[in-house]
């Protein structure tokens, strides 16, 4: 995202959290849209050095994608 590219990582994370809430209520927590947002959040956490949490979100995104295939 633009915020991430500008180095505004905390603000970018807030936007991802907002997107996740919206996707949960519109597409559902098992949708590919939700998984994509989780993946994006994981990438942001990785950039911040929070590897454990990034890994957990990545695993969650992968589980959703595996279910939808």
C-alpha positions as semicolon CSV with decimal commas, in nm:
position;residue;x (nm);y (nm);z (nm)
1;X;0,000;0,000;0,000
2;X;0,099;0,361;-0,032
3;X;0,119;0,409;0,344
4;X;0,352;0,110;0,375
5;X;0,570;0,240;0,092
6;X;0,586;0,580;0,262
7;X;0,712;0,412;0,579
8;X;0,394;0,487;0,773
9;X;0,373;0,133;0,905
10;X;0,152;0,188;1,213
11;X;-0,099;0,385;1,005
12;X;-0,091;0,117;0,734
13;X;-0,163;-0,149;0,996
14;X;-0,465;0,045;1,120
15;X;-0,601;0,058;0,764
16;X;-0,545;-0,317;0,722
17;X;-0,730;-0,383;1,048
18;X;-1,018;-0,168;0,926
19;X;-1,019;-0,356;0,594
20;X;-1,021;-0,687;0,781
21;X;-1,326;-0,582;0,985
22;X;-1,507;-0,475;0,669
23;X;-1,414;-0,792;0,479
24;X;-1,526;-1,003;0,774
25;X;-1,871;-0,846;0,772
26;X;-1,913;-0,835;0,393
27;X;-1,727;-1,133;0,245
28;X;-1,687;-1,338;0,560
29;X;-1,378;-1,461;0,746
30;X;-1,337;-1,756;0,510
31;X;-1,322;-1,551;0,190
32;X;-1,026;-1,497;-0,038
33;X;-1,060;-1,122;0,024
34;X;-1,015;-1,182;0,396
35;X;-0,714;-1,408;0,328
36;X;-0,556;-1,144;0,105
37;X;-0,588;-0,885;0,379
38;X;-0,433;-1,125;0,632
39;X;-0,146;-1,182;0,390
40;X;-0,094;-0,806;0,349
41;X;-0,095;-0,761;0,726
42;X;0,160;-1,041;0,760
43;X;0,389;-0,870;0,510
44;X;0,365;-0,546;0,705
45;X;0,445;-0,723;1,031
46;X;0,742;-0,890;0,863
47;X;0,873;-0,549;0,757
48;X;0,841;-0,436;1,118
49;X;1,041;-0,738;1,236
50;X;0,746;-0,905;1,409
51;X;0,813;-1,243;1,252
52;X;0,616;-1,463;1,491
53;X;0,293;-1,272;1,441
54;X;0,360;-1,243;1,067
55;X;0,397;-1,619;1,047
56;X;0,068;-1,678;1,230
57;X;-0,122;-1,444;0,997
58;X;0,040;-1,607;0,694
59;X;-0,067;-1,949;0,818
60;X;-0,421;-1,821;0,867
61;X;-0,430;-1,682;0,514
62;X;-0,300;-2,010;0,376
63;X;-0,563;-2,213;0,564
64;X;-0,839;-1,999;0,413
65;X;-0,693;-2,027;0,063
66;X;-0,663;-2,404;0,096
67;X;-1,031;-2,430;0,193
68;X;-1,148;-2,226;-0,106
69;X;-0,956;-2,418;-0,370
